[in-house]
Amino acid sequence: AQLEKIDEIVKLKRAVGAKFNQLLASNHLLQLPMERNASAENIYWVYPLVLKNEFGFDAKDAMHELNKKGIGTRPFFYPMHLQPILKELGAIEGAQSFPSSEMIAERGFYIPSSPSLSDDEIAYIAESVNSIVK
């Protein structure tokens, strides 16, 4: 059923992403999602944030603080090379390190990005993020 209205959903998701981009752009401690690259434009299926290294705490702490403000968040996907089941199955051999995926797993999280968010809700989420990430 959602495929029947995919164009409208993508339009709404991009509008939410654009509002967050505008409201969070001045926060130099956040890495925001790319709007586009040479071959694709972001549809903001999710809205990820990555805390830059100079910020004093990690994503788990930021998520906890946002939860206290009534904002649900989600952690980034756990790196594949650290997945216990993949090690158990022999898909990952030995100790491996992938610093980029480990860093974003530790410092990244998703904020709400539903196409049904109101402008006031988007503003509240962005203000809350900016108030704890400063």
C-alpha positions as CSV (number, residue, x, y, z in Angstrom):
1,A,0.0,0.0,0.0
2,Q,2.9,2.4,0.7
3,L,4.3,1.9,-2.8
4,E,1.1,3.3,-4.2
5,K,1.9,6.6,-2.4
6,I,5.7,6.4,-2.5
7,D,6.1,9.8,-4.3
8,E,4.2,11.6,-1.6
9,I,6.1,9.8,1.2
10,V,9.5,10.6,-0.3
11,K,8.4,14.3,-0.8
12,L,7.3,14.5,2.9
13,K,10.5,12.7,4.1
14,R,12.7,15.1,2.1
15,A,10.8,18.0,3.6
16,V,11.4,16.7,7.2
17,G,15.1,16.2,6.3
18,A,15.4,19.7,4.9
19,K,13.9,21.2,8.0
20,F,16.3,19.3,10.3
21,N,19.2,20.3,8.0
22,Q,18.3,23.9,8.4
23,L,17.8,23.8,12.2
24,L,20.9,21.7,12.9
25,A,23.3,23.2,10.4
26,S,25.0,25.7,12.8
27,N,25.9,23.0,15.3
28,H,29.6,22.3,14.5
29,L,29.6,19.3,16.9
30,L,27.3,17.3,14.6
31,Q,27.9,15.6,11.3
32,L,24.6,15.8,9.4
33,P,23.6,13.4,6.6
34,M,24.6,14.2,3.1
35,E,21.9,15.8,1.0
36,R,23.2,14.2,-2.2
37,N,26.2,12.8,-3.9
38,A,27.1,12.4,-7.6
39,S,24.6,9.7,-8.2
40,A,21.8,10.0,-5.6
41,E,19.7,12.4,-3.6
42,N,18.9,11.5,0.1
43,I,15.3,10.6,0.7
44,Y,15.9,10.7,4.5
45,W,14.4,7.3,5.2
46,V,16.0,7.9,8.6
47,Y,17.7,11.0,9.9
48,P,21.2,10.1,11.3
49,L,23.4,12.3,13.4
50,V,27.0,11.6,14.2
51,L,28.6,13.3,17.2
52,K,32.0,14.7,16.2
53,N,35.0,13.5,18.2
54,E,35.5,16.8,20.1
55,F,32.0,16.3,21.7
56,G,32.4,15.1,25.3
57,F,30.1,12.1,25.3
58,D,28.9,9.4,22.9
59,A,25.7,8.5,21.2
60,K,24.4,6.4,24.1
61,D,24.7,9.4,26.4
62,A,23.0,11.8,23.9
63,M,20.2,9.3,23.3
64,H,19.6,9.1,27.1
65,E,19.4,12.9,27.4
66,L,17.0,13.1,24.5
67,N,14.9,10.4,26.0
68,K,14.6,12.5,29.2
69,K,13.1,15.2,26.9
70,G,10.5,12.7,25.5
71,I,12.4,12.1,22.2
72,G,12.8,8.5,21.1
73,T,16.0,7.7,19.3
74,R,17.6,4.6,17.8
75,P,21.3,3.6,17.7
76,F,23.1,3.1,14.4
77,F,23.4,-0.4,13.1
78,Y,26.1,-2.5,14.9
79,P,29.2,-3.1,12.7
80,M,29.1,-6.4,10.9
81,H,32.6,-7.4,12.0
82,L,31.5,-7.2,15.6
83,Q,28.3,-9.2,15.2
84,P,28.7,-12.3,17.5
85,I,26.7,-14.5,15.2
86,L,28.9,-13.8,12.2
87,K,32.0,-14.6,14.2
88,E,30.3,-17.8,15.5
89,L,29.5,-18.8,11.9
90,G,33.0,-18.2,10.8
91,A,32.1,-15.4,8.5
92,I,34.5,-13.1,10.4
93,E,37.9,-14.4,11.0
94,G,40.2,-13.2,13.8
95,A,40.3,-9.8,15.3
96,Q,39.5,-7.2,12.7
97,S,39.2,-3.4,13.0
98,F,37.2,-1.1,10.9
99,P,37.7,2.3,12.6
100,S,35.1,4.2,10.6
101,S,32.2,1.8,11.2
102,E,33.2,1.4,14.9
103,M,33.3,5.2,15.3
104,I,29.9,5.8,13.8
105,A,28.4,2.9,15.8
106,E,29.7,4.6,19.0
107,R,28.9,8.2,18.0
108,G,25.9,7.9,15.7
109,F,22.2,7.7,16.3
110,Y,18.9,8.4,14.6
111,I,16.3,11.0,15.6
112,P,12.6,10.8,14.7
113,S,11.9,11.5,11.0
114,S,8.4,10.4,10.4
115,P,6.6,12.2,7.6
116,S,3.8,12.9,10.0
117,L,6.0,15.1,12.3
118,S,4.6,18.6,12.6
119,D,6.8,21.7,12.2
120,D,6.6,22.3,16.0
121,E,7.7,18.7,16.7
122,I,10.6,19.0,14.3
123,A,11.6,22.3,15.9
124,Y,11.4,20.7,19.4
125,I,13.6,17.8,18.4
126,A,16.2,20.1,16.8
127,E,16.2,22.5,19.7
128,S,16.6,19.6,22.1
129,V,19.5,18.1,20.1
130,N,21.1,21.5,19.9
131,S,20.6,22.1,23.7
132,I,22.5,18.9,24.6
133,V,25.1,18.9,21.9
134,K,26.8,22.2,22.5
